Amino acid sequence: MVTPDAKRKAVVHACKVHGVSQRRACQALRIDRSTVRYTSIRPDDAPLREAMKAVAAERRRFGYRRIHVMLHRQGLVMNQKKLRRLYREEKLQVRRRGGRKRALGTRRPMLVPDCANARWSLDFISDTFTDGRRFRVLAVVDDYTRECLALVADTSLSGLRVVRELDAIICWRGQPATIVSDNGTELTSMAVLRWSQQTGVEWHYIAPGKPMQNAFVESFNGRFRDECLNDTLFSTLSEARSAITSWKEDYNHHGPHSALGNVPLKAKNETQDSLSNRRRLGSQFTILSFSVICMTRVPVVCTVEPGTSC
């Protein structure tokens, strides 16, 4: 939209450059001559502009409505429409913030997990029903044992829902030392940040656009999609949950894992538990044997008095 002031300047420019009369310039530019000949009697309002700019400089997040209230307190009474016009002419509009506050987490390099519950990985997988509706699955994987701790399927998974599912896993699995995830909206919500501070679990966010930093769960997602989601059609959410639960049980108890020597997770975990039990029993047996040896080597001194037996 061309303002009247810009139209006047255009007519003056045409008269000076092309040497035509004001009437011909207005006819060529299709501008009414009354607009060109109009002389504004509106005051400059310099004191009002200065007061408005002073308030805006002191309170940078105030819009024209709150500035109008502050000027009214100073005794500068005017129409709100006038203040808005001056506010826009001075270009004092409040800038919109770049984005919402997000959870930050740690950015240092991650260490290789050396025991169960040392590090969990989280990610979301999306799929569709036969009628086109979409649903999502929250995957939680232990990076050390490669065990799938949870596959939560639902049409909506918020940050509060993620926190509830993590609490449910911790009840039977134990608390992890670190959780790794991407920078998704649900995983950077205030609910997740509050939960991480309350529980003391360190939450690590991978760099944006670097899914290879969360390689364990990304590899799991590929297998889950190839063996379950792409191989089955789901009509309802209950069907999807039943099929996903069956696949999870097969993955944890019967499926071979190349990273574990093509041994099922259950057998691998039982082997590790038996080895740890043997080491614990062996250490206890060693301590007991050493105690017996020490007791046999200690001389026993018995003083026998006349008429008594030792």
Secondary structure as UniProt FT lines:
FT   HELIX           4..18
FT   HELIX           22..29
FT   HELIX           33..37
FT   HELIX           46..58
FT   TURN            60..61
FT   HELIX           64..73
FT   TURN            74..75
FT   HELIX           80..89
FT   TURN            90..91
FT   TURN            116..117
FT   STRAND          119..128
FT   TURN            130..131
FT   STRAND          134..142
FT   TURN            143..145
FT   STRAND          148..154
FT   HELIX           159..173
FT   STRAND          178..181
FT   TURN            185..188
FT   HELIX           190..199
FT   STRAND          202..205
FT   TURN            208..209
FT   HELIX           211..214
FT   HELIX           215..224
FT   HELIX           225..229
FT   TURN            230..231
FT   HELIX           237..253
FT   HELIX           258..260
FT   HELIX           265..297
FT   TURN            306..307
//
